Amino acid sequence: MADRSRTQRLLMLSASAALVAGGVLPAAPAFSAAPAFPAAPAAYVGAQTTAPAVEWVTTTDPPSGITAELPGKAQVRKASIPTAGGGTVEGRSYGLEIPEGAIGFTVHDIPGDQLSLDEALKGLTGKYEALGGAPLTSTDVRKKTVDGRRVIDARLSTVEHDQRLVGWVRVIADDDHLVQALTLGPEADEKTLKEMHERLVDSIRIP
């Protein structure tokens, strides 16, 4: 079993970390709910489940209308993040633990063209290590266009407590939002995790 606090940290940090790296945000967000795992640093934390999730549920981000399927019912965690210019960026994170690790997506109300997709990916990996995680490596990085929107995909890997973790991230640059989908868990469950991540990203719908 993966260290769940580390898994949740990667999963729910993603969008805010990317924005910080891009120079859009100067500081960590203020969260509207306490983390489900006190051992983890202040970060997005999704719903904690007590039994394996078996039913995929369509999850909607009400402010944006963006939807995605998750293998269980997730709770939202909201953040109001100060920007370098004195304003704020609103963000919502939807995620849950699964027997194999963790999975979820984030939405930030900021135009995707305010930072490059490379910056978003670099922000994710750099922030994970900066908050106490082991070095997080991104490989197999691919850029493409999906439904007319710029997308970057990457495979992630790290080692925590002598256990190798693997995962995947997709960052989507929309006209009005930055969307990220992540999956992470033990390498032993790589095949299942990959299939779940592919279902998650294929299910994302942006109005």
C-alpha positions in Angstrom: 0.0 0.0 0.0 1.3 3.4 -0.9 1.9 6.1 1.6 -1.5 7.8 1.2 -0.5 11.2 2.4 2.2 11.4 -0.2 -0.2 10.1 -2.9 -2.8 12.6 -2.0 -0.2 15.4 -1.9 0.7 14.8 -5.5 -2.8 14.3 -6.6 -4.3 17.4 -5.1 -1.4 19.8 -5.3 -1.3 19.7 -9.1 -3.0 22.8 -10.3 -1.8 25.2 -7.7 1.8 23.9 -8.0 1.7 24.5 -11.8 0.4 28.1 -11.3 3.1 28.9 -8.8 5.8 27.6 -11.1 4.4 29.8 -13.9 4.8 32.9 -11.9 1.1 33.5 -11.7 0.7 32.8 -8.0 3.2 33.9 -5.3 2.1 31.7 -2.4 0.3 28.6 -1.3 -3.6 28.7 -1.4 -5.9 29.1 1.5 -8.1 26.0 1.8 -11.7 25.9 2.8 -11.5 22.5 4.4 -9.0 20.7 6.6 -6.9 17.9 5.0 -8.2 14.4 5.5 -4.6 13.3 6.3 -3.0 15.5 9.0 0.5 14.2 8.2 0.4 15.8 4.8 1.4 19.4 4.1 -1.3 21.9 3.5 -2.6 20.9 0.1 -5.7 19.8 -1.7 -7.1 16.7 -0.2 -10.0 14.7 -1.7 -12.5 12.4 -0.2 -11.4 9.5 1.9 -13.1 6.2 1.2 -13.4 3.2 3.4 -14.1 0.6 0.8 -12.9 -0.1 -2.8 -14.7 2.1 -5.3 -16.3 0.0 -8.0 -18.8 2.3 -9.7 -17.6 5.2 -11.9 -19.4 8.4 -11.1 -19.8 11.5 -13.3 -18.4 14.4 -11.3 -19.3 18.0 -12.2 -17.5 21.2 -11.4 -20.5 23.4 -11.1 -18.9 26.9 -11.7 -17.3 25.8 -15.0 -19.6 22.9 -16.0 -16.6 20.7 -16.6 -17.3 17.0 -15.9 -15.2 13.9 -15.6 -15.7 10.3 -14.4 -14.1 9.0 -11.2 -14.2 5.5 -9.7 -16.4 6.6 -6.8 -17.9 9.7 -5.3 -15.4 12.5 -4.6 -15.7 15.5 -2.4 -14.7 19.0 -3.5 -12.0 21.0 -1.8 -12.0 24.7 -2.7 -9.1 27.2 -2.7 -8.9 30.9 -3.2 -5.4 31.6 -4.3 -3.8 35.1 -4.2 -2.1 36.2 -7.4 1.0 38.3 -7.9 -1.2 41.2 -9.2 -3.3 41.3 -6.0 -6.3 39.4 -7.2 -7.3 35.8 -6.6 -7.8 32.6 -8.6 -10.5 30.2 -7.5 -9.9 26.5 -7.7 -11.7 23.2 -7.0 -10.2 19.8 -6.6 -12.1 16.5 -6.9 -10.3 13.3 -5.8 -10.5 10.1 -3.9 -8.4 7.2 -2.8 -8.8 3.8 -4.5 -7.3 0.5 -3.4 -4.4 1.0 -5.9 -3.6 4.6 -5.0 -5.4 7.9 -5.7 -7.1 9.6 -8.7 -8.7 12.9 -9.4 -8.8 16.2 -11.3 -8.6 19.9 -10.6 -10.1 23.0 -12.1 -8.7 26.6 -11.7 -10.5 29.6 -13.0 -7.6 31.0 -15.0 -7.0 31.1 -18.8 -4.8 28.3 -19.8 -2.6 30.6 -22.0 -1.3 32.4 -18.9 1.5 29.8 -18.6 3.0 27.2 -20.8 2.2 23.5 -20.5 5.9 22.9 -19.9 5.7 25.3 -16.9 2.6 23.5 -15.6 4.4 20.1 -15.7 7.6 21.5 -14.2 5.6 23.1 -11.4 3.9 19.8 -10.5 7.2 17.9 -10.2 9.1 20.7 -8.5 6.5 21.5 -5.9 6.1 17.8 -4.9 9.8 17.6 -4.0 9.8 21.1 -2.4 7.0 20.0 0.0 9.0 17.0 1.3 8.4 14.3 -1.3 11.1 12.4 -3.0 12.2 13.6 -6.5 9.3 13.2 -8.9 10.3 12.4 -12.5 8.2 13.1 -15.6 8.9 11.0 -18.7 7.2 10.2 -22.0 6.1 13.8 -22.3 3.8 14.4 -25.2 2.0 17.5 -26.4 -1.0 17.5 -28.6 -4.4 19.1 -29.3 -7.6 17.5 -28.0 -10.9 19.0 -29.0 -9.1 22.2 -30.1 -7.3 22.6 -26.7 -3.6 22.4 -26.0 -2.8 19.3 -23.9 0.4 17.8 -22.3 0.6 14.2 -21.0 3.4 12.7 -19.0 4.2 9.6 -17.0 5.3 10.2 -13.4 7.5 8.2 -11.1 9.0 8.4 -7.6 10.2 6.3 -4.8 8.7 6.6 -1.3 9.8 4.4 1.6 11.5 2.0 -0.7 8.3 1.6 -2.8 8.2 2.8 -6.4 5.2 4.8 -7.3 4.0 5.5 -10.9 1.4 7.7 -12.3 0.2 9.9 -15.1 -0.9 13.6 -15.5 -2.8 15.4 -18.2 -2.8 19.2 -18.2 -5.4 20.9 -20.4 -5.3 24.6 -21.4 -8.8 25.9 -21.9 -9.7 29.5 -22.8 -11.1 30.1 -19.2 -9.6 27.3 -17.1 -6.6 25.2 -16.4 -7.6 21.5 -15.9 -5.4 18.7 -14.6 -6.1 15.0 -14.2 -3.8 12.8 -12.2 -3.4 9.2 -11.1 -0.7 7.8 -8.8 -0.1 4.5 -7.0 2.3 1.6 -6.6 4.2 0.3 -9.6 2.8 -3.2 -8.9 -0.6 -1.8 -9.9 0.6 0.0 -13.0 -1.6 -1.7 -15.5 -4.8 -1.0 -13.5 -3.8 2.5 -12.7 -3.0 3.3 -16.4 -6.4 2.0 -17.5 -8.1 4.1 -14.9 -6.2 7.2 -15.9 -7.1 6.7 -19.5 -10.8 6.4 -18.6 -10.5 9.6 -16.5 -8.9 11.7 -19.2 -11.2 10.3 -22.0 -14.2 11.3 -19.9 -13.3 14.9 -19.4 -15.8 17.3 -21.0 -15.3 21.0 -21.1 -18.2 23.1 -22.3 
